[in-house]
Amino acid sequence: MTAKVPKNITDLAKDELEDFLDSFDVVLTDCDGVLWLHNQVIDGSNDAINRFIDMGKEVYFITNNSTKTRLELAEKARKLDFQVETQNMVSVAYLAAQYLKRQNFSKKAFIVGDTGISGELDAAGIRHLGVGPDVLDGNLNTLVKQKFIPDPEVGAVVVGFDEHISFPKIMKAATYLDNKDTIFVATNTDERLPMPTFVIPETGAIVRAIETCAERKATIMGKPESFLCDIMFGEDCKANSDRYLMIGDRLNTDILFGAKNHFQTLFVESGVHSMDRVYNAIAQAEAGMHEEETIAIPDYYVPKIANLFI
């Protein structure tokens, strides 16, 4: 079969670029690897996003980062000179809280994660426990002898990025999840953080460990799953999907999310994945393989988002 080949935005003629810019009304952009790396803005990304806003586009910042509340993320974006309102910042911690809230959840949530999750649960009026270090004091025998007593009010386990992940945390999460009535939510399954020097394990590594131990699969909030569409856009996501543009640096989260929802997609090389990954997906598609990434071939690509307006 002949696979779709993405167009290089920088190769478009002026009228073609104008047609592209006129073809969407809503911009959904990933953050880490597209707009910034850690606390450093990617050159020109703020100008590009602000240009979209000045053009009348509705821009949403869509991040799989669970360590901050959307208020904190919006404040970070504004410090980096992005024009963003808090309601246009969508974090997976916020989505996890909304997921539980929609189920009229009234028990406690055990968190494997950071204060981004606890902050959003607080805002939703959901009680919780588990944030912070929980180290193994001694060995496994010591841990067992400490006789961990599960809190009977816990009715959900929420897993996100946790730099304090530990054997006790995995054990406690799996123990709560041994009750099949306990809700199991994970913010995202990203494999690694987009860092230039080190390989930093991301939430996906933690989620997989707990899923393996608990012998259960989590309900995933973040990209590439579509729960955020229900929360943020409702039926408009389906009715006008061709007027949405998803921008991202990962095929298996950002671009796959866009493809699943029939959005236009723009891939940037400023984060985790490179065009080599795209070419590999194209080769797999042409070979008749049915891997997830064979449907995550972007419509367009640029080295970085600033190249849209250069």
N, C-alpha and C positions, 0 to 999 in steps of 0.2 A: 504494500500500500504506500501511497505518497503522503507523507506527514506534512502538517502545516509548518512553514518556516517563518519565524518572527521577522518583522521589519525593523531595521535600524533607523531610529528616529532621525539620526543625524544625516541619513541619506535621502530623506524626504525633501521634495521640492517645496517652495514656500506655500503654494496653494494646497499641497498635500498635507503639510503640517497644520495649516489653518483648518482644513477639513477634519483632521484628527482632533484638534482642540475644540471644534464645534460639535463633536460627536458624543460628548458626555456632559452630564450636569452635576454628577456626584463623584467626588474623588475620595477613595478610601486608600490611605497610605499607611504602610508599616512604618515603624519608628526606628528601632535599632537596626543599623545597617543600611537604612535608606535616608533618614533625616539626620541621625547622629550616631556616633560610636561612643558608648559610655557617656561622658559629659562633654564630648567635643562635637560640635556641629560639623556635618560633612559639607565641604566647601560649596556654597551656593544653594544648598537645599532650602534654607529659610526663604531666600529670595524667590525661588521657584514656587514654593507652596503659597507664599503671600501673593504671588502673581496670579495663581489660580483663584484665590479669594477675591482679588481685585477684579477679575474677569467675571465674577458672579457665580463661580462654582461653589457648591456646598462641599466643604472638606472635612473629613473625619479622620482622626488619628487612631489607627487600629493596632494595638500592641498585644503581644503574647507575654509581656512582662507582668509578672504577678507580685513584684516586690513593692510596688507603690500603688496608692489609691489614684483614682483618675484626677482628683484635685491636685495631688502632688505631681503627677505627670504633666498636667496642664501648666502648673507653675514652672516646671523644668523647661517646657517648650517655650513659654513666654520669655524666660531668661535667655534662651537661645535665639530670640527675635522671631519666633513664629507667632502669627496672629491666630490664636486658638481660644475658643470658649470651652469651659469645662465640660459642658454637655456634648461637645463634639469630640471629646477624648474617650475612647472605649478601651478599657483594660480588662484582662481576663479575671482579675480579682473582683471587679465590679460585676461581671457576668456571672461569676459563681454565686455571689450574694443574691443577685436577681433570680437566678435559677431556684435557689432554696426558697426565696420569698414567694415566688410564683406557685410553689407547692404548699404554701401556708405552713412552712416548717416552723415548729415552735420548741424544738428541743435544742440541745447544744451541738455544736460542730467541733470535732477534733481537727486541728489544723496541723498539717505538715507544710510549713511555709513561713512567710514573713509577715511584717506588719501591714503590707498592702492588703492582704486578705483579711486580717483582723480588723483593719480600719473600715473596709467596705462592709464586713459583717456587722460592725458596730452601727454604721450608717443605716443598715437595713433592720436594725433591732434584733439581731440574731446573736445569742450567747455563744461563747466559744472558749476553748482552752488549747494549749499545746505550743504556742509560739515561743521561740527562744531555745537556748541550748538545753539538751537532754543527753548528757554524756554517759558512756558506759563506765561505771565506777568499779574497777576490778575486771572480772570476767563474766561469762555467761552464767556460771553458777551463782555468783553474787547477785546478778540481776534477777534470777529466778527466786532466790531466797528473799529478795526485797518484797516479793509477793505484790506485784502490781495489781491493784484492784480497779477494774474498769469503772468509770463513772456511768451509772445506769441512765443518766439523762442524755448521754451522747446518742444522737440519731443520725449523724452524718460525719463523713471524713472528707476533708477538702485538702487536696495536695497541690502545692505549687513549688516554686523555686525555694529551696531552703539550704542556705550555706551551713546550717547546723545539723544537716541530716546525720542520723546516727542509728546504730543498731537498736537502741531502745525505742526510737521514734517509729522505725519500721515495724517492730514487734507490736507496739501499742496500736498503730493504725490497722495492722492486719487482725489484731484481736478484736477491735471494734467491728471490723468488716466481716468477721466470722458470723455475726448476726446478719442474716440475709435481708433484714428489714432496714439495715443501716444504709443510707444513701452514700454513694461513692462518686465524688466529683473531682476531676483534675482540671487545672486551669489550662494546660497545654502539654504538648509532647515534643517540643523542640529539643534537638539532640545536644546542641552546644551553643555557647554564647559567641557572638561575632567579635572576637578579640584578635588583634593583629599578631600576638606573640605566642600565647598559651592556648591550649585546648581546655576550655572550661566546661565541665559537664552541666547540662541544663536540666530543666524540669523533667524531660522525657526519661532520663536515666533514673530519676527518683520514682516516677510513676510506674515504670516497668518493674522496679524492685518490689514495690508494694503490691502491684497486680499479681506478680509471680507468687509472692508469699500468701496473699489473700485468696488466690485462685479465683479472682473476679476481675472484670474489666471496668474501668472508670468511664463515666460520662464526661466527654471532653468539651470544655467551653470554648477554647480558642480556635484560631485557624488551624487546619482547613475546615473545621466543622462550622455549621451555619447558624448556631444558636444566636449569635450576635445580630444576624439579620432579623430574626423574629423580635428581638428586644428593641433594636434601634429603628428599623424601617418597616416592619410589618409586611403587608402585601405588596407595597411599592417595590420591594426587592425583586419580586417575581414579575410584576406587571411591567416594570420599566428597566429590567436588568441590563438591556443593551445601552442604557444611558449612564451606567456606572462604570468607573475605571478603578481597578485595583492595582496598586503599585507595591512591589515587594522585591526582596533580595533572596528569597528562598522559594524554590520550586514546590517543595512538598508541604509548605504551609500557605504562604501568600498567594502564589500563582495557582496552586491547586484549589484554594478557597475561591478565587475568582472564577476559575474554570467550572467548578461545581455549581456555582450560582449564575453562570452564563453572563458574567461581567466581561468587559474588555480588560485586558491585562497588560501591564508594563513591567518588565523585569529590569532591575538595575544591578550592576556588578560591584557596587560599593560595599557589599556586606559579606554574607557567608558563601553563597554560591557564585560560580562564574559561568560564562557562556559555554565552557566545556561540558558542564552538567546539562545545559540545554541541548547541545549537540548530541550528547549521549541519549537523552530522552527521545530526540528525533530519530536516531538510529534504531532505538528499541521499537518505536512506533512503526517504522518502515519495515522492520523485521517481523511485524505481526505480534509482538509481545504486548501484553496487557497489564504492564506495571502501572501503578497509580500515576507516576510522573509522565507517562505517555499521553495523558490528557492534560498535563500541566505545562504544556508548551506555550509560552507567552505569545501574545499578538505582536508586541513591540518590545524593543530593548534599547537601553542607553547605558553608557559607562556609569553615569551618576545622574540623579534627577535634574541637576542644574543644566545638563546638556539639552534639555527640552527647549530652553530659551536662548541658547547660544548660537 
